[in-house]
């Protein structure tokens, strides 16, 4: 199965049908060209002008709609054929880091489909250092447990993005929350 068709015809509808009823502000964009940098070509006095966005195409972008604007929450890179190379892992991890330079609260992950009985490959753990999550589906269509786990994880990632955004942008506000510990939990699910 071709990756673009898989994402458009199976992955996006499977996820969107379950995200929207629970949180109608969330929606999915497929193949969206998303900025990872902005180049400034000129200045007008002290202010930048002629700003050019540099963009990567994303497989899946989950956004939060708020009246007249939207906020990116999660990017999911996908591999439909079940395999991923070391080069893929390094490239996607680098894309995550560059996207976060513009959107520091963004959550980033990878979804592998058609893996059969194989677990997540070790090269993803070793070289996917910028991934917040990794998901493996045995077939191209998720079974009920895989879909439930994926949806649960995505809601946690949306909430993490919202919290990070507040921490980053409300850090100087009066009455802000004062955090004394941040812990990024490692959570694994085994098929055995």
URHU-V867126 format. One line per field, one symbol per residue. phi: phi as a letter, one per 30 degrees, with the letter a starting at -180 (. if undefined). A space follows every 50 residues. Layout:
phi=???
This chain:
phi=.ddddeddccdededddcddddbddcbccciddcdcabcccabchccdbh ccdcbcdcdbbcccdbhcbbbdcbcbdbbddicbdddeddddddeddddd dcbdcdcbabbccidicddededdddccdcddabbbcdcdcddedddddd dedddddddddddeededccdcddiddcccbbbcdcbbbcdc
